[in-house]
Amino acid sequence: MFSKPVFRDDKLENLVRKCIVFPADGSETRTVDMIARTVIGKDITSYNRCLDMTSIFGDDSRKMRVTPHRNARNGVQSTYLFFYNLSPNLPINLNVADVIGVTPSHLKIKKRLFWRGDVVAMKVQPESERIDFVIESMDADLLELESLEIFLRERYQEGVFERLLHNNETECE
């Protein structure tokens, strides 16, 4: 947890960023304008900026987690933060299930841990090569969607997310 947030001039026009949303209901992945703000003490993230996820997760926003993804496309480095949730009060994310090739019935039968509610990817730029947790939010680009989907598939197939989800689920109980 970031003990002393890095505060900035959080004016609304500087906060609205296009983010990539993987809707829980299974509808098409899309960009959505969201508020990227300075963290406060109750936020669960080690970065100085986060998305205001209360409109998506409601009371379960405290069960939100963040994981980074770096990728290079055409020689240009991009960094995204994935915001996801584990609350059993939220629906299984059918969009991500489709992306990684897992059927909802498989998830119910196997009772595998899985993302809940909408999953949101915010594009960020680290402010320093040495300090990754100090970031500036940027507008996401759907041209990078394929890379994000590959990341989700690979991590799920490797069991990385399931281990992470299991550890996070234990913390959330």
Backbone hydrogen bonds, N-H to C=O, Kabsch-Sander energy under -0.5 kcal/mol:
donor,donor_aa,acceptor,acceptor_aa,energy
2,F,45,T,-1.2
3,S,1,M,-0.7
7,F,5,P,-0.9
10,D,8,R,-1.7
11,K,9,D,-2.1
14,N,11,K,-2.0
15,L,11,K,-0.7
15,L,12,L,-1.4
16,V,12,L,-1.4
17,R,34,M,-2.8
19,C,17,R,-0.5
19,C,32,V,-2.7
20,I,121,A,-2.4
21,V,19,C,-0.6
21,V,30,R,-3.4
22,F,119,V,-3.4
26,G,23,P,-1.5
30,R,21,V,-1.8
32,V,19,C,-2.5
34,M,17,R,-2.8
36,A,15,L,-2.5
36,A,34,M,-0.6
37,R,35,I,-0.6
37,R,50,C,-2.6
39,V,48,N,-2.1
43,D,40,I,-2.0
45,T,43,D,-1.0
48,N,133,F,-2.4
50,C,37,R,-2.6
52,D,35,I,-2.4
53,M,51,L,-1.2
56,I,53,M,-0.7
57,F,53,M,-3.2
58,G,54,T,-1.9
60,D,57,F,-2.0
61,S,58,G,-1.8
62,R,59,D,-0.7
63,K,60,D,-2.1
64,M,61,S,-1.4
65,R,84,Y,-3.1
67,T,82,F,-1.9
69,H,80,Y,-2.4
71,N,78,S,-2.7
73,R,76,V,-2.4
76,V,73,R,-1.9
77,Q,75,G,-0.5
78,S,71,N,-3.5
79,T,124,V,-0.7
80,Y,69,H,-3.1
81,L,122,M,-2.7
82,F,67,T,-3.3
82,F,80,Y,-0.5
83,F,81,L,-0.5
83,F,120,V,-3.5
84,Y,65,R,-2.4
84,Y,82,F,-0.6
85,N,116,R,-0.7
86,L,63,K,-0.8
90,L,87,S,-1.7
93,N,115,W,-2.0
94,L,24,A,-2.6
94,L,92,I,-1.0
95,N,23,P,-1.0
97,A,93,N,-1.8
98,D,94,L,-2.0
99,V,95,N,-2.3
100,I,96,V,-2.4
101,G,97,A,-0.7
101,G,98,D,-0.7
102,V,97,A,-3.0
107,L,103,T,-1.8
108,K,104,P,-1.8
109,I,105,S,-2.7
110,K,106,H,-2.8
111,K,107,L,-1.0
112,R,107,L,-0.7
116,R,85,N,-2.3
117,G,91,P,-3.4
119,V,22,F,-2.0
120,V,83,F,-2.3
121,A,20,I,-3.2
122,M,81,L,-2.7
122,M,120,V,-0.5
123,K,138,M,-0.5
124,V,79,T,-3.0
125,Q,136,E,-2.5
127,E,134,V,-2.9
128,S,131,I,-0.7
132,D,130,R,-0.6
134,V,131,I,-0.6
135,I,133,F,-0.8
136,E,125,Q,-2.0
138,M,123,K,-2.8
140,A,18,K,-3.1
144,E,141,D,-2.3
145,L,142,L,-1.7
148,L,144,E,-1.7
149,E,145,L,-2.7
150,I,146,E,-2.4
151,F,147,S,-2.2
152,L,148,L,-2.2
153,R,149,E,-2.5
154,E,150,I,-3.0
155,R,151,F,-2.4
156,Y,152,L,-2.0
157,Q,153,R,-2.9
158,E,154,E,-2.3
159,G,155,R,-0.5
159,G,156,Y,-1.1
160,V,155,R,-1.3
161,F,155,R,-1.2
163,R,159,G,-2.3
164,L,160,V,-2.4
165,L,161,F,-3.9
166,H,162,E,-2.6
167,N,163,R,-2.5
168,N,164,L,-2.7
169,E,165,L,-3.0
170,T,166,H,-2.0
171,E,167,N,-1.6
172,C,168,N,-1.9
173,E,169,E,-1.1
